[in-house]
Amino acid sequence: MPRRTPRSTLDRLRTPGRFPKFLKTAAICALVAGLLSPTAAGTARAATADDHCGGRCSDILPPGENGNATLAEILLNQLFGTQPAHAEDQLGPYADLAGGYSALTDAKINNFFDDASFGVPSGQVASTEKPAGRGDVTIVRDKKTGVPHITGTTRYGTEFGAGYAAAEDRLWLMDVFRHVGRGGLTPFAGGAAANQGLEQEFWRDAPYTEADLQAQIDHVAATAGDRGRQALDDVNAYLDGINAYIDASDRGRYFPGEYVLTGHKDSITNAGTIDHFKVTDLVALASVVGSLFGSGGGGEVENAVSLLAAQSRYGVAEGTEVWESFRERNDPEAVLTVHDGESFPYASRPDDPKGAALPDAGSVTREPLVYDRTGSATASAATAARSALGSARRGMSNALVVSGKHTASGHPIAVFGPQTGYFAPQLLMLQEIQGPGISARGASFAGLSMYVELGRGQDYSWSATTSGQDIIDTYAVELCQDDHHYLLHGTCTAMEKVEQKNSWTPSVADGTAAGSYTMRAWRTAYGPVEYRATVGGTKVAYTTLRSSYLHEADSIIGFQMLNDPDHVKGPQDFQSAAQHINFTFNWFYADSRHTAYYNSGDNPVRASGVDAEFPVWARPAYEWRNWDPATNTADYTPPSQHPNSLDQDYYISWNNKQAEDYTTASWGDGSVHRGDLLEDRVKKLVTAGGVTRSALVKAMADAALADLRAEDVLPELLKVVTSSPVTDSTAAAAVSKLSAWVSAGARRTETSAGSKKYADADAIRILDAWWPLLVKAEFEPGLGGDLYTAFTANLPVDESPSAGHGPTGSHAGSSFQYGWWSYVDKDIRAVLGEPVQGPLARTYCGGGNLASCRDILIGTLKQAAGATASQVYPGDDQCSAGDQWCADSIVQRTLGGIKHGKIGWQNRPTYQQVVEYTSHR
């Protein structure tokens, strides 16, 4: 029997014309699949695979497993706040860790996490179903969380069940994202400005045709041998399961209510269709996920602009030195994941750079994407809408892994997971899959859950953080004939014009007036055109080429291996699986005896002398080694040259630098990084020895509440301020409050659980106001306005929890990934005369004079102290002005019809595992 809600009078009511505008912003990515009521609880225990975790594996994924909501349930939620079963039952425990971690013991871990053992105890079986009446697969859901436990006796049946369960929990989300991947969200979900921004954001990076998507599938099947053929079979079975659910929910009229609200289905006659999924839809989904989380690099044009600004300010030689000091390619003070001294050179600065194609000053223009706007599309032409997924793109992941040599049990312990933003429902979904050649439990992106992507096997767990090494290069293609022809190996070649024409009309979900536009991309063999400029007076188009372009589907083989118990029997097997993933990730592993790490991604072998930081000429001498423009394949660095490690004493990662001499594309890998918050705590635990699961969770949770600026930079700032007596009463009071906060641990914590008021609230407000003021006053006079502005384009000044102006946006949880904390730290230590490894090329605060620097800091501190809470936290669509706790709070962005309450700020993974295996096969 299908998991559904029985039809009621509400289901049969026609949707009112003046429906509450809850989907106005939800249409960004409107989702949530139709809720199905559980069948009567089963009595038999679900089949259980070989499980070596001994009850010591736990996980959590807020807000809840159930992303389904019928039209009736959406109405009830909007009117009365009622929640469908399992829609938010993981949100409370997740939120409560912030107030409860200090008293945590191993026995209390599952007060804040869920048991991630294989199978479901007989007394906890909530429902059992045979999808589409099949005899070769069973889906059991547990009472506590409603997670699907899929057990198949055939490979086809297993994958069919995975697809069916995915559609039960995330059908609308999957449908939305296949449209996002094709650049066609607005015709499907409505023309809201945020929808426009979302489809434009992703289509610009991957303007694929249907033939391009199919070619990726054909490539995997043709080049990956038996595993490639098995992957294609798995995908087809998975699709059959999705489509079987679509048919069943359509017949039974328990499909997601969003199909009615957006006009795709009629609530009375059931007219309308829900299109079946096809294999190219999954490639479109994969392109979105890869763009969000696994595509490090780019920014070469922005780098060139700031380099030219530095050279204009200081001259070529000194300007280059200043630029390099801010770039921090290989900062000796940066926190490292592989900290045993092993070097992995990649994308280093060449001694004799060749092929650089820097633009003429002032000549760079961004390539237009949108043309022929009509109707409501014209109103949003001036301002690009920030998509809700911006928080997912920037909010990454962390990992804490400790070797058994330093734990109380002698077994390794890991606390790790991805930060994928906060959405209702979540982009990820939980599942357990057991069948021939598959044995895993964990999280997968909805619509790509034919395999578990982050989770556990029978005697091992794995997870990932975004790594960000540079697999994207910018090429300057010389134009010929006109603006849409370029030189390819000496031949004047036409650019390929790819267009996506979108139009929309108002619906109940999105009342945006009718409108339309055309997105147009110009593609070259070197990738899509992103900018235009002149180089030495010659007209060029700047294109971006990434190694995963046209190859997002290739990674399926690595995930298939990670789910295969016959493949992964130890850490080396885990590393071999991760080597088949071409997205840029840091992968971590733990079993009962070993830990391991591997950095994945197809790192192209660049031509000798090419500097990956800047655009280069699109000429054979500067192309990737053995690059084939027809297939976008090239030589890639071998696995041994990727940062990797076995059984290091501990590993930490929070999107920090991987290893010595391994340059990442992002700026900010310097002396202060949020990775230091983990490094300091885990190193202390390891030094003391006897690490337990609860101790490692405490370390993570404590770091999750820490203000990086206050913990690692504020003490140095206060040294300068108090280098002479502070006589001004306003400044003195501010210093007293800030000092007390630092002494108390520099955390953003409530006075008591649920109070929604911060302890040290004044100090937090002062620092939030002070940081952007002090950075500007410290650096702009020395850098000059143009260079300061250019550097802030490379690296934002701040990313506090409430910093809506930062790259993540407000209410996103993830904080302190990007900011000028390292620059301030190095500069202030230089002013104080303290030793600095890898210093900035100049000292900026007060021109290096301590007294002058102190005057700047005190002046900006007084200004910050005088700012009211309403000025620092001006309010938004979620919070009243002046509400500090609310400004920091995490919001589950409503991407469909179901809303959830706010939770207090934490800076931690969205999906998280706590694991300690007690035995091995």
Secondary structure, DSSP 8 states (H G I E B T S, - for coil): ---B----HHHHS---TT--TTHHHHTTS-B-----B--S---S--------STT-EEEE-SS-S-----HHHHHHHHHH----TTSSTTHHHHHHHHHHGGG--GGGGGGTSEE--SS--GGGEEEEE-GGG-SSEEEEEETTT--EEEEESSHHHHHHHHHHHHHHHHHHHHHHHHHHHTT-HHHHH---HHHHHHHHHHHHH----HHHHHHHHHHHHHHSHHHHHHHHHHHHHHHHHHHHHHHHHHHHT-S-THHHHTTSS-TTT--S------HHHHHHHHHHHHHHHS-----HHHHHHHHHHHHHHH-HHHHHHHHHHHH-TT-TTS-BSS-SS-EEEES---SS---B----TT--EE---EEEEEEGGGGGSSS----TTHHHHH--EEEEEE-GGGBSSSS-EEEEEE----EES-SEEEEEEEETTEEEEEEEETT-TTS-SEEE-SSEEEEEEE--B--EEEEEEEB-SSTTEEEETTEEEE-EEEEEEEEE---SS-----EEEEEEEEEETTEEEEEEEEETTEEEEEEEEETTTT-GGGGHHHHHHHT-TTT-SSHHHHHHHHTT--S-EEEEEEESS-EEEEE-S--B---TT--TTS-EESSGGGS-TT-BTTTTB--B--GGGS-EEES-SEEEESS-B-SEEE-BSSS--SS--THHHHHHHHHHHHHH--B-HHHHHHHHHHHHTB-HHHHHTHHHHHHHHTTS----HHHHHHHHHHHHHHHTTSB--BSSTT---BTTHHHHHHHHHHHHHHHHHHHHHHH-HHHHHHHHHHS-S---TT-TTSSS-TT-S--SSSSSHHHHHHHHHHHTT---SS--SS--GGGG-HHHHHHHHHHHHHHHHTS-HHHHS---SSS-TT-HHHHH-B--EE-BS-----B----S-SSEEEE------
